[in-house]
Amino acid sequence: MYHEIEGQLSIEPIIFDEDELIARGHHYPYTEIESLEITSSQLFSPYGILTLRTGGREIPVPFARSRKSKLELALREFEKMRKGESSPAGAAPGDHAAASAAGMDPYEELKKLKELLDLDIITKEEFDAKKKKLLDL
């Protein structure tokens, strides 16, 4: 799984990497994250707050409200991963061989990724990288 929620102005990006969350210059291993939830995203505010719970602490992580849908997608993928479910629409869908082994059609995955691109949930660069992996290019 890989998702990058771009920052804006003084708000730093939030990165969901393979095994850790990178936010506000800190690395939080997924195994140490107790919960993640959007706790504030007021309508006219330019930013929202993602609350990260780890080690019994709550850490507020600001995000650009314009990136809320992308963050929600990343949170869904994170929860699926924690439950042990696979997430084919995630940012690291695997290569063509892995997709075939898992019973996924890489061209169907590509269609899903194109929809995410059209909805501005992923960037053109993310789409191109995933397309390259899916098609073994």
N, CA and C atoms as a LAMMPS dump frame, in Angstrom:
ITEM: TIMESTEP
0
ITEM: NUMBER OF ATOMS
411
ITEM: BOX BOUNDS ff ff ff
-5.0000000000000000e+02 5.0000000000000000e+02
-5.0000000000000000e+02 5.0000000000000000e+02
-5.0000000000000000e+02 5.0000000000000000e+02
ITEM: ATOMS id mol type element x y z
1 1 1 N 0.859 -1.182 0
2 1 2 C 0 0 0
3 1 3 C 0.896 1.233 0
4 2 1 N 0.583 2.164 -0.858
5 2 2 C 1.294 3.443 -0.844
6 2 3 C 0.305 4.525 -1.262
7 3 1 N 0.177 5.522 -0.405
8 3 2 C -0.633 6.693 -0.718
9 3 3 C 0.13 7.909 -0.225
10 4 1 N 0.134 8.947 -1.018
11 4 2 C 0.717 10.215 -0.577
12 4 3 C -0.366 11.273 -0.673
13 5 1 N -0.684 11.852 0.475
14 5 2 C -1.647 12.936 0.521
15 5 3 C -0.814 14.216 0.51
16 6 1 N -0.85 14.906 -0.609
17 6 2 C -0.002 16.055 -0.798
18 6 3 C -0.299 17.142 0.231
19 7 1 N 0.748 17.845 0.604
20 7 2 C 0.599 18.974 1.513
21 7 3 C 0.182 20.212 0.739
22 8 1 N -0.006 21.267 1.476
23 8 2 C -0.406 22.522 0.852
24 8 3 C 0.053 23.641 1.764
25 9 1 N 0.765 24.613 1.21
26 9 2 C 1.32 25.724 1.974
27 9 3 C 2.159 25.187 3.132
28 10 1 N 1.775 25.437 4.376
29 10 2 C 2.583 24.988 5.512
30 10 3 C 2.208 23.591 5.998
31 11 1 N 1.264 22.945 5.342
32 11 2 C 0.835 21.606 5.737
33 11 3 C 1.709 20.579 5.015
34 12 1 N 2.345 19.717 5.803
35 12 2 C 3.231 18.707 5.234
36 12 3 C 2.431 17.543 4.648
37 13 1 N 3.011 16.82 3.7
38 13 2 C 2.298 15.658 3.15
39 13 3 C 2.177 14.544 4.188
40 14 1 N 1.209 13.673 3.978
41 14 2 C 1.021 12.479 4.803
42 14 3 C 1.253 11.3 3.868
43 15 1 N 2.149 10.402 4.267
44 15 2 C 2.505 9.286 3.398
45 15 3 C 2.185 7.962 4.078
46 16 1 N 1.359 7.159 3.414
47 16 2 C 1.091 5.797 3.843
48 16 3 C 2.044 4.93 3.028
49 17 1 N 3.121 4.479 3.655
50 17 2 C 4.12 3.68 2.966
51 17 3 C 3.814 2.194 3.176
52 18 1 N 4.692 1.329 2.729
53 18 2 C 4.454 -0.111 2.826
54 18 3 C 4.196 -0.576 4.257
55 19 1 N 4.954 -0.08 5.23
56 19 2 C 4.803 -0.573 6.601
57 19 3 C 4.778 0.527 7.655
58 20 1 N 4.648 1.777 7.209
59 20 2 C 4.626 2.884 8.166
60 20 3 C 3.892 4.089 7.606
61 21 1 N 3.445 4.92 8.542
62 21 2 C 2.83 6.196 8.202
63 21 3 C 3.87 7.268 8.479
64 22 1 N 4.046 8.162 7.519
65 22 2 C 5.002 9.255 7.703
66 22 3 C 4.191 10.542 7.74
67 23 1 N 4.257 11.217 8.889
68 23 2 C 3.48 12.439 9.076
69 23 3 C 4.237 13.38 9.998
70 24 1 N 4.214 14.642 9.635
71 24 2 C 4.854 15.688 10.436
72 24 3 C 6.319 15.367 10.733
73 25 1 N 6.992 14.727 9.781
74 25 2 C 8.41 14.426 9.934
75 25 3 C 8.72 13.216 10.804
76 26 1 N 7.706 12.473 11.217
77 26 2 C 7.898 11.286 12.05
78 26 3 C 7.43 10.039 11.309
79 27 1 N 8.042 8.923 11.664
80 27 2 C 7.683 7.634 11.085
81 27 3 C 6.948 6.824 12.148
82 28 1 N 5.739 6.373 11.821
83 28 2 C 4.92 5.588 12.739
84 28 3 C 4.665 4.219 12.127
85 29 1 N 5.322 3.165 12.644
86 29 2 C 5.064 1.819 12.109
87 29 3 C 3.588 1.461 12.276
88 30 1 N 3.015 0.818 11.268
89 30 2 C 1.603 0.433 11.328
90 30 3 C 1.302 -0.422 12.553
91 31 1 N 2.265 -1.249 12.951
92 31 2 C 2.043 -2.134 14.098
93 31 3 C 1.859 -1.358 15.396
94 32 1 N 2.308 -0.112 15.428
95 32 2 C 2.19 0.695 16.646
96 32 3 C 1.017 1.67 16.603
97 33 1 N 0.311 1.726 15.478
98 33 2 C -0.816 2.648 15.353
99 33 3 C -2.064 1.979 15.919
100 34 1 N -2.653 2.619 16.919
101 34 2 C -3.869 2.093 17.542
102 34 3 C -5.101 2.456 16.715
103 35 1 N -5.137 3.677 16.198
104 35 2 C -6.25 4.085 15.335
105 35 3 C -5.884 5.349 14.568
106 36 1 N -6.601 5.535 13.479
107 36 2 C -6.491 6.734 12.648
108 36 3 C -7.902 7.164 12.311
109 37 1 N -8.219 8.428 12.522
110 37 2 C -9.539 8.912 12.126
111 37 3 C -9.52 10.407 11.876
112 38 1 N -10.361 10.813 10.959
113 38 2 C -10.526 12.236 10.694
114 38 3 C -11.433 12.765 11.797
115 39 1 N -10.897 13.67 12.603
116 39 2 C -11.665 14.166 13.742
117 39 3 C -12.169 15.583 13.531
118 40 1 N -11.639 16.251 12.519
119 40 2 C -12.112 17.599 12.239
120 40 3 C -11.858 17.928 10.777
121 41 1 N -12.913 18.353 10.123
122 41 2 C -12.798 18.801 8.744
123 41 3 C -13.961 19.746 8.5
124 42 1 N -13.86 20.912 9.094
125 42 2 C -14.951 21.867 9.015
126 42 3 C -15.094 22.426 7.616
127 43 1 N -16.321 22.695 7.245
128 43 2 C -16.682 23.054 5.88
129 43 3 C -15.855 24.186 5.282
130 44 1 N -15.672 25.276 5.998
131 44 2 C -14.996 26.422 5.403
132 44 3 C -13.532 26.557 5.819
133 45 1 N -13.024 25.593 6.547
134 45 2 C -11.623 25.609 6.95
135 45 3 C -10.775 25.048 5.814
136 46 1 N -9.584 25.594 5.58
137 46 2 C -8.728 25.068 4.515
138 46 3 C -8.022 23.771 4.902
139 47 1 N -8.124 23.381 6.165
140 47 2 C -7.474 22.153 6.58
141 47 3 C -8.382 21.345 7.506
142 48 1 N -8.047 20.077 7.652
143 48 2 C -8.74 19.182 8.562
144 48 3 C -7.709 18.564 9.486
145 49 1 N -8.171 17.745 10.421
146 49 2 C -7.275 17.092 11.364
147 49 3 C -7.492 15.581 11.305
148 50 1 N -6.405 14.869 11.093
149 50 2 C -6.373 13.426 11.192
150 50 3 C -5.789 13.129 12.565
151 51 1 N -6.51 12.366 13.383
152 51 2 C -5.989 12.031 14.708
153 51 3 C -5.378 10.641 14.659
154 52 1 N -4.106 10.6 15.015
155 52 2 C -3.32 9.37 15.053
156 52 3 C -3.171 8.975 16.515
157 53 1 N -3.586 7.772 16.854
158 53 2 C -3.421 7.28 18.224
159 53 3 C -2.336 6.214 18.222
160 54 1 N -1.307 6.456 19.016
161 54 2 C -0.201 5.52 19.132
162 54 3 C 0.414 5.662 20.518
163 55 1 N 0.757 4.557 21.131
164 55 2 C 1.368 4.591 22.461
165 55 3 C 0.506 5.299 23.493
166 56 1 N -0.809 5.228 23.337
167 56 2 C -1.716 5.88 24.274
168 56 3 C -1.834 7.386 24.083
169 57 1 N -1.161 7.931 23.072
170 57 2 C -1.212 9.371 22.79
171 57 3 C -2.049 9.639 21.561
172 58 1 N -2.627 10.835 21.534
173 58 2 C -3.337 11.302 20.341
174 58 3 C -2.483 12.385 19.699
175 59 1 N -2.184 12.197 18.437
176 59 2 C -1.341 13.137 17.704
177 59 3 C -2.173 13.744 16.585
178 60 1 N -2.416 15.066 16.645
179 60 2 C -3.166 15.708 15.562
180 60 3 C -2.261 15.918 14.344
181 61 1 N -2.756 15.519 13.201
182 61 2 C -2.002 15.673 11.957
183 61 3 C -2.867 16.491 10.994
184 62 1 N -2.468 17.727 10.719
185 62 2 C -3.274 18.533 9.794
186 62 3 C -3.132 18.035 8.356
187 63 1 N -4.202 18.206 7.59
188 63 2 C -4.154 17.872 6.165
189 63 3 C -4.954 18.917 5.4
190 64 1 N -4.613 19.095 4.142
191 64 2 C -5.332 20.037 3.289
192 64 3 C -6.717 19.464 3.016
193 65 1 N -7.753 20.211 3.367
194 65 2 C -9.126 19.724 3.22
195 65 3 C -9.444 19.351 1.772
196 66 1 N -8.773 19.981 0.84
197 66 2 C -8.989 19.659 -0.571
198 66 3 C -8.523 18.239 -0.908
199 67 1 N -7.768 17.62 -0.012
200 67 2 C -7.261 16.257 -0.214
201 67 3 C -8.031 15.23 0.624
202 68 1 N -9.168 15.631 1.183
203 68 2 C -9.911 14.765 2.09
204 68 3 C -10.325 13.45 1.443
205 69 1 N -10.814 13.467 0.213
206 69 2 C -11.264 12.216 -0.416
207 69 3 C -10.095 11.256 -0.613
208 70 1 N -8.942 11.779 -0.937
209 70 2 C -7.761 10.941 -1.107
210 70 3 C -7.336 10.345 0.237
211 71 1 N -7.429 11.128 1.301
212 71 2 C -7.106 10.646 2.637
213 71 3 C -8.101 9.566 3.064
214 72 1 N -9.373 9.764 2.771
215 72 2 C -10.386 8.763 3.125
216 72 3 C -10.114 7.439 2.415
217 73 1 N -9.693 7.494 1.165
218 73 2 C -9.339 6.281 0.435
219 73 3 C -8.166 5.582 1.122
220 74 1 N -7.144 6.352 1.488
221 74 2 C -5.976 5.781 2.166
222 74 3 C -6.375 5.149 3.492
223 75 1 N -7.281 5.791 4.226
224 75 2 C -7.734 5.236 5.504
225 75 3 C -8.495 3.923 5.307
226 76 1 N -9.31 3.849 4.256
227 76 2 C -10.015 2.598 3.958
228 76 3 C -9.02 1.485 3.636
229 77 1 N -8.019 1.805 2.835
230 77 2 C -6.991 0.824 2.487
231 77 3 C -6.223 0.39 3.744
232 78 1 N -5.93 1.334 4.618
233 78 2 C -5.226 1.043 5.863
234 78 3 C -6.045 0.065 6.712
235 79 1 N -7.333 0.331 6.84
236 79 2 C -8.202 -0.537 7.642
237 79 3 C -8.31 -1.936 7.023
238 80 1 N -8.414 -2.015 5.715
239 80 2 C -8.453 -3.317 5.046
240 80 3 C -7.17 -4.093 5.314
241 81 1 N -6.05 -3.389 5.233
242 81 2 C -4.763 -4.022 5.464
243 81 3 C -4.678 -4.546 6.9
244 82 1 N -5.165 -3.772 7.845
245 82 2 C -5.124 -4.19 9.255
246 82 3 C -5.992 -5.417 9.484
247 83 1 N -7.072 -5.521 8.74
248 83 2 C -7.978 -6.665 8.886
249 83 3 C -7.485 -7.87 8.094
250 84 1 N -6.387 -7.687 7.364
251 84 2 C -5.839 -8.787 6.587
252 84 3 C -6.465 -8.955 5.228
253 85 1 N -7.261 -7.984 4.798
254 85 2 C -7.881 -8.052 3.481
255 85 3 C -6.925 -7.47 2.454
256 86 1 N -6.997 -7.99 1.251
257 86 2 C -6.202 -7.391 0.177
258 86 3 C -6.943 -6.174 -0.325
259 87 1 N -6.22 -5.267 -0.955
260 87 2 C -6.833 -4.039 -1.442
261 87 3 C -6.332 -3.726 -2.841
262 88 1 N -6.971 -4.285 -3.865
263 88 2 C -6.499 -4.128 -5.231
264 88 3 C -6.507 -2.702 -5.734
265 89 1 N -7.332 -1.809 -5.183
266 89 2 C -7.358 -0.439 -5.665
267 89 3 C -6.359 0.431 -4.93
268 90 1 N -5.535 -0.16 -4.079
269 90 2 C -4.546 0.593 -3.319
270 90 3 C -3.445 1.102 -4.205
271 91 1 N -2.524 1.836 -3.624
272 91 2 C -1.494 2.481 -4.408
273 91 3 C -0.386 1.545 -4.836
274 92 1 N -0.326 0.332 -4.28
275 92 2 C 0.695 -0.615 -4.697
276 92 3 C 0.026 -1.935 -5.066
277 93 1 N -0.623 -1.984 -6.204
278 93 2 C -1.401 -3.153 -6.569
279 93 3 C -0.581 -4.375 -6.912
280 94 1 N 0.714 -4.244 -7.017
281 94 2 C 1.56 -5.375 -7.363
282 94 3 C 1.737 -5.48 -8.854
283 95 1 N 2.607 -6.386 -9.257
284 95 2 C 2.846 -6.5 -10.681
285 95 3 C 1.836 -7.433 -11.332
286 96 1 N 1.956 -7.576 -12.632
287 96 2 C 1.018 -8.38 -13.403
288 96 3 C 0.972 -9.815 -12.886
289 97 1 N 2.134 -10.399 -12.606
290 97 2 C 2.185 -11.771 -12.113
291 97 3 C 1.503 -11.892 -10.762
292 98 1 N 1.746 -10.965 -9.881
293 98 2 C 1.116 -10.992 -8.558
294 98 3 C -0.388 -10.808 -8.69
295 99 1 N -0.809 -9.921 -9.574
296 99 2 C -2.24 -9.699 -9.782
297 99 3 C -2.893 -10.957 -10.342
298 100 1 N -2.229 -11.621 -11.281
299 100 2 C -2.779 -12.842 -11.853
300 100 3 C -2.837 -13.943 -10.808
301 101 1 N -1.791 -14.05 -9.992
302 101 2 C -1.755 -15.072 -8.95
303 101 3 C -2.869 -14.865 -7.939
304 102 1 N -3.219 -13.636 -7.676
305 102 2 C -4.279 -13.335 -6.721
306 102 3 C -5.656 -13.405 -7.374
307 103 1 N -5.706 -13.734 -8.682
308 103 2 C -6.972 -13.854 -9.379
309 103 3 C -7.516 -12.52 -9.858
310 104 1 N -6.682 -11.498 -9.902
311 104 2 C -7.128 -10.184 -10.346
312 104 3 C -6.737 -9.976 -11.8
313 105 1 N -7.621 -9.416 -12.566
314 105 2 C -7.332 -9.073 -13.949
315 105 3 C -6.633 -7.72 -13.955
316 106 1 N -5.396 -7.638 -14.449
317 106 2 C -4.675 -6.362 -14.414
318 106 3 C -5.38 -5.263 -15.212
319 107 1 N -6.136 -5.653 -16.238
320 107 2 C -6.83 -4.644 -17.031
321 107 3 C -8.04 -4.09 -16.28
322 108 1 N -8.674 -4.934 -15.46
323 108 2 C -9.752 -4.436 -14.602
324 108 3 C -9.181 -3.497 -13.539
325 109 1 N -8.021 -3.863 -13.017
326 109 2 C -7.362 -3.004 -12.026
327 109 3 C -7.013 -1.656 -12.656
328 110 1 N -6.572 -1.704 -13.903
329 110 2 C -6.227 -0.48 -14.618
330 110 3 C -7.445 0.415 -14.798
331 111 1 N -8.594 -0.197 -15.078
332 111 2 C -9.838 0.575 -15.199
333 111 3 C -10.177 1.264 -13.88
334 112 1 N -10.018 0.527 -12.768
335 112 2 C -10.29 1.103 -11.449
336 112 3 C -9.348 2.267 -11.164
337 113 1 N -8.087 2.08 -11.514
338 113 2 C -7.107 3.147 -11.292
339 113 3 C -7.432 4.379 -12.138
340 114 1 N -7.901 4.156 -13.358
341 114 2 C -8.275 5.275 -14.233
342 114 3 C -9.435 6.058 -13.62
343 115 1 N -10.384 5.339 -13.022
344 115 2 C -11.493 6.012 -12.338
345 115 3 C -10.973 6.871 -11.192
346 116 1 N -10.011 6.33 -10.42
347 116 2 C -9.426 7.097 -9.317
348 116 3 C -8.698 8.33 -9.842
349 117 1 N -8.031 8.182 -10.974
350 117 2 C -7.347 9.315 -11.594
351 117 3 C -8.357 10.375 -12.025
352 118 1 N -9.439 9.94 -12.661
353 118 2 C -10.465 10.865 -13.134
354 118 3 C -11.142 11.614 -11.987
355 119 1 N -11.19 10.979 -10.816
356 119 2 C -11.792 11.611 -9.633
357 119 3 C -10.783 12.442 -8.838
358 120 1 N -9.552 12.554 -9.364
359 120 2 C -8.469 13.273 -8.685
360 120 3 C -8.135 12.681 -7.328
361 121 1 N -8.313 11.381 -7.18
362 121 2 C -7.95 10.707 -5.937
363 121 3 C -6.483 10.301 -5.98
364 122 1 N -6.004 9.963 -7.18
365 122 2 C -4.579 9.704 -7.363
366 122 3 C -4.057 10.657 -8.423
367 123 1 N -2.751 10.873 -8.409
368 123 2 C -2.132 11.775 -9.378
369 123 3 C -1.786 11.018 -10.655
370 124 1 N -1.491 11.754 -11.708
371 124 2 C -1.082 11.156 -12.983
372 124 3 C 0.188 10.326 -12.789
373 125 1 N 1.097 10.821 -11.956
374 125 2 C 2.346 10.1 -11.703
375 125 3 C 2.076 8.771 -11.003
376 126 1 N 1.166 8.789 -10.012
377 126 2 C 0.809 7.552 -9.32
378 126 3 C 0.148 6.574 -10.291
379 127 1 N -0.746 7.082 -11.139
380 127 2 C -1.416 6.24 -12.128
381 127 3 C -0.393 5.596 -13.06
382 128 1 N 0.54 6.412 -13.568
383 128 2 C 1.542 5.885 -14.499
384 128 3 C 2.417 4.819 -13.843
385 129 1 N 2.803 5.043 -12.59
386 129 2 C 3.638 4.07 -11.88
387 129 3 C 2.884 2.758 -11.684
388 130 1 N 1.611 2.852 -11.321
389 130 2 C 0.811 1.65 -11.091
390 130 3 C 0.543 0.912 -12.4
391 131 1 N 0.312 1.68 -13.45
392 131 2 C 0.076 1.09 -14.763
393 131 3 C 1.316 0.3 -15.199
394 132 1 N 2.467 0.904 -14.985
395 132 2 C 3.721 0.255 -15.348
396 132 3 C 3.89 -1.064 -14.605
397 133 1 N 3.577 -1.066 -13.301
398 133 2 C 3.678 -2.294 -12.511
399 133 3 C 2.667 -3.34 -12.973
400 134 1 N 1.442 -2.919 -13.182
401 134 2 C 0.395 -3.865 -13.58
402 134 3 C 0.679 -4.523 -14.915
403 135 1 N 1.246 -3.782 -15.831
404 135 2 C 1.48 -4.288 -17.184
405 135 3 C 2.887 -4.82 -17.392
406 136 1 N 3.668 -4.879 -16.305
407 136 2 C 5.058 -5.357 -16.382
408 136 3 C 5.885 -4.604 -17.41
409 137 1 N 5.749 -3.283 -17.437
410 137 2 C 6.506 -2.482 -18.41
411 137 3 C 7.829 -2.042 -17.834
